[in-house]
Amino acid sequence: MHIRQILLGAALTVAATTLAQQAGPPNPSPEVQRRLEAAKARLQLTPDQEPKLRALLEEESLKVRALQAKRGTDNAPTKAEMAREARAIREDFRGKLKAILTPEQMTEWDKMAAERRAEAKERRQQSR
């Protein structure tokens, strides 16, 4: 009887782990979640587009965080190097985004991006 309980527990653990892995990241970053929700509302994403965009936003977020983490290291890149790396991340993101969104959705995405930049600029000016 004891062995059956152990086997049942192990089977349940494997099943739960498999389901959790298939469901994707348990806690997407708040920024990724906010951007995805905005995109869903304004771009009318299809059921096929939503998980692709979520994955792309998570990928971009990880790359940006890794770049920012380099700042405080002993071999920190120069501002110019940081700018080049950031530009490369944005260009890669945009290229992959074009494969997910329709041309009309890309136009609306660009409007959303311009609004985010304006909001960020305003926050920077207020914090000075």
Buried (B, 14 or more C-beta within 10 A) or exposed (E): EEEEEEEEEEEEEEEEEEEEEEEEEEEBBEEBEEBBEBBBEBBEBEEEBBEBBBBBBBBBBEBBEEBEEEEEEEEEBEEEEBEEBBEEBBEBBBEBBEEBBEEEBBEBBEEBEEEEEEEEEEEEEEEE
